Amino acid sequence: MIVFDRVTVEVAAAEATKVLLDDLSCRMDSRRVALIGDNGSGKSTLLRAIVGLVRPSQGRIEVDGLDPARQVGQVRRRVGFVFTDPMAQLLMPTAVEDVELSLTRLEPDRSRRAARARQALLDWGLDELAERSVYDLSGGERQLVALISVLATEPAVILADEPTTLLDRRHRRRLEEVFDGLDQDLVVATHDLDWASRFERVVLIDQGRVAAEGGPRETIAHYRRLTDG
């Protein structure tokens, strides 16, 4: 369970303090949670706060009873993060090397680590990408390799920040299907309302606050009314 209790996140701006999250409270206790809202509404900040990439100025965050501000290592062992742009997290020259890197903590033996990395790609039908440069992969292939690198660490929860935004329709549908089939709990920020409609719970973020939350039909309808003005 992920809990935000009156969380405010402020950052210094050019002329004044900018509020990214504003006294935000919510409980994410469903297995599939979609975050929706306009660009700049606070979705990405919320996700980053869960894994300690952003620290609250006020309020409390709990991830299965852990505090990301004080127990960031323990939180990150439980929670995997998938960025919008996979090149923000693909650090090694080839796909298999990147998956192998993610396994460093779990498997200290280099040969076994390499074998596990190859098996992870094989399990997802991507073994043909193993030796390919990450720069030669398509956007969808990069995002799948990034996701596999995260899954290889065996997290209990996956966070994904608009993971399909940079993809064409075919790759977007494929990646959504992969996410839909995961066993892990999932929290995804997305602009794809059709995809969000398949989640158990939807949270609408507007101007750093929770504007609505609940079942997908009513929450997405609320968002449409909000944006239709």
C-alpha positions in Angstrom: 0.0 0.0 0.0 1.2 3.5 -0.8 0.0 6.4 1.3 0.3 10.1 0.8 -0.7 12.1 3.9 -1.0 15.8 3.2 2.2 15.9 1.1 3.5 19.2 -0.3 6.5 19.4 -2.6 8.0 22.8 -3.3 11.0 23.8 -5.4 12.8 27.0 -5.8 11.9 28.9 -9.0 13.3 32.0 -10.5 11.2 34.5 -8.6 9.1 32.4 -6.2 8.7 29.0 -4.7 6.8 26.6 -7.1 4.4 24.1 -5.6 4.4 20.7 -7.4 2.2 18.8 -4.9 -0.1 20.8 -2.7 -1.3 19.1 0.5 -2.0 16.0 -1.4 -3.5 12.9 0.3 -4.4 9.6 -1.2 -4.2 5.8 -0.6 -3.1 3.5 -3.4 -4.3 0.1 -2.2 -5.4 -1.4 -5.5 -3.2 -3.7 -7.6 -3.7 -1.5 -10.7 -3.7 2.3 -10.3 -3.6 4.8 -13.1 -2.7 8.5 -12.6 -4.3 10.9 -15.1 -4.2 14.6 -15.5 -2.7 17.4 -17.6 1.0 17.9 -18.2 2.4 19.7 -15.2 -0.4 18.5 -12.9 2.0 16.7 -10.6 1.8 13.0 -11.7 5.5 12.6 -12.3 6.4 14.3 -9.1 4.0 12.0 -7.2 5.7 8.9 -8.8 9.2 10.2 -8.1 8.3 11.0 -4.5 7.4 7.3 -4.0 11.0 6.2 -4.6 12.7 9.1 -3.0 13.7 10.9 -6.1 11.7 13.9 -4.8 11.4 14.6 -1.1 8.3 16.2 0.4 8.5 19.6 2.0 5.7 18.7 4.3 3.6 15.6 5.0 4.2 11.9 5.0 4.7 9.1 2.4 4.6 5.4 3.2 5.3 2.5 0.9 4.3 -0.7 2.6 5.2 1.0 5.9 8.5 2.4 4.7 9.4 6.0 4.5 11.1 6.8 1.1 12.8 9.8 2.6 14.6 7.8 5.3 14.5 4.2 4.0 15.1 4.9 0.3 17.3 1.8 -0.2 14.6 -0.5 1.2 11.9 1.2 -0.9 13.9 0.9 -4.1 14.4 -2.8 -3.5 10.6 -3.2 -3.4 9.7 -0.7 -6.1 10.9 -0.5 -9.7 10.6 2.7 -11.8 10.2 2.9 -15.6 10.8 6.3 -17.1 9.1 8.0 -20.0 12.3 8.0 -22.0 14.0 4.6 -21.8 17.3 6.2 -22.7 17.2 7.8 -19.2 17.8 4.4 -17.7 19.5 2.3 -20.4 23.2 2.8 -19.3 25.1 0.0 -21.0 26.0 -0.4 -24.7 23.9 -3.5 -25.4 20.5 -4.8 -24.2 21.9 -7.9 -22.4 24.6 -5.8 -20.6 21.9 -3.4 -19.4 19.8 -6.2 -17.9 22.9 -7.7 -16.4 23.8 -4.4 -14.7 20.4 -4.3 -13.0 21.1 -7.8 -11.5 24.4 -6.7 -9.9 22.9 -6.6 -6.4 20.9 -9.8 -6.7 23.6 -12.0 -8.4 27.3 -11.2 -7.5 28.7 -14.0 -9.7 29.3 -12.5 -13.1 28.8 -15.6 -15.2 25.5 -16.5 -13.5 24.4 -12.8 -13.8 25.0 -12.9 -17.5 23.1 -16.1 -17.8 20.1 -14.6 -15.9 20.2 -11.5 -18.1 20.0 -13.6 -21.2 17.2 -15.8 -19.8 15.2 -12.7 -18.8 15.3 -11.5 -22.4 14.5 -15.0 -23.7 11.5 -15.2 -21.3 10.0 -12.1 -23.0 10.9 -13.2 -26.5 13.6 -10.6 -27.0 16.7 -12.8 -27.0 17.4 -11.6 -30.6 18.1 -8.1 -29.1 20.6 -9.3 -26.6 23.8 -8.1 -28.5 22.1 -5.2 -30.2 23.2 -1.7 -29.3 20.5 0.1 -27.4 21.0 2.9 -29.9 19.9 0.6 -32.7 16.7 -0.4 -31.1 13.3 1.0 -31.9 11.6 3.1 -29.2 9.3 0.2 -28.3 12.2 -2.2 -28.1 14.1 0.2 -25.8 11.2 0.6 -23.5 10.7 -3.2 -23.3 14.4 -3.7 -22.5 14.1 -1.0 -19.8 11.1 -2.7 -18.4 12.9 -6.1 -18.4 15.9 -4.5 -16.6 13.5 -3.4 -13.9 11.6 -6.7 -13.7 14.8 -8.6 -13.4 15.3 -7.1 -10.0 12.1 -8.8 -8.8 10.3 -5.7 -7.5 6.9 -6.0 -5.8 5.6 -2.8 -7.3 6.2 -1.2 -10.7 5.9 2.6 -11.2 5.8 3.8 -14.8 5.8 7.5 -15.8 4.0 7.8 -19.2 5.8 4.8 -20.6 4.0 4.7 -23.9 4.1 8.5 -24.7 7.0 8.3 -27.1 5.8 5.2 -29.0 3.8 4.7 -32.1 0.5 3.0 -32.0 1.7 -0.5 -32.6 4.5 -0.4 -30.0 2.2 1.4 -27.5 -0.4 -1.4 -27.7 2.2 -4.1 -27.3 3.8 -2.4 -24.2 0.4 -1.8 -22.7 -0.4 -5.5 -23.1 2.9 -6.4 -21.4 2.1 -4.1 -18.4 -1.4 -5.5 -18.2 0.0 -9.0 -17.8 2.4 -8.3 -15.0 2.0 -9.9 -11.7 3.4 -6.9 -9.8 1.3 -4.1 -8.4 1.3 -1.3 -10.9 1.0 2.5 -10.7 1.1 4.2 -14.1 0.9 7.8 -15.1 -0.7 8.0 -18.5 -2.5 10.3 -21.0 -4.0 7.2 -22.7 -7.6 7.2 -21.2 -8.5 4.0 -23.0 -5.6 2.3 -21.2 -6.5 4.0 -17.9 -10.1 2.6 -18.2 -8.7 -0.9 -17.8 -7.2 -0.2 -14.4 -8.9 -1.0 -11.1 -8.5 2.5 -9.7 -7.9 5.9 -11.3 -6.6 9.0 -9.6 -7.0 12.4 -11.2 -4.3 14.9 -10.3 -5.0 18.6 -11.0 -2.7 21.4 -9.9 -0.8 19.2 -7.5 -3.9 17.9 -5.7 -6.2 14.9 -6.0 -9.2 16.2 -8.0 -11.0 12.8 -8.1 -10.3 9.2 -7.5 -12.2 5.9 -7.7 -13.4 3.6 -10.5 -12.1 4.4 -14.0 -15.5 5.3 -15.5 -16.5 8.0 -13.1 -12.9 9.4 -12.6 -12.2 9.6 -16.3 -15.6 11.2 -16.9 -14.7 13.8 -14.2 -11.5 14.5 -16.1 -13.3 15.0 -19.4 -15.7 17.5 -17.7 -12.7 19.3 -16.2 -10.8 19.6 -19.5 -13.9 20.4 -21.6 -14.4 23.5 -19.4 
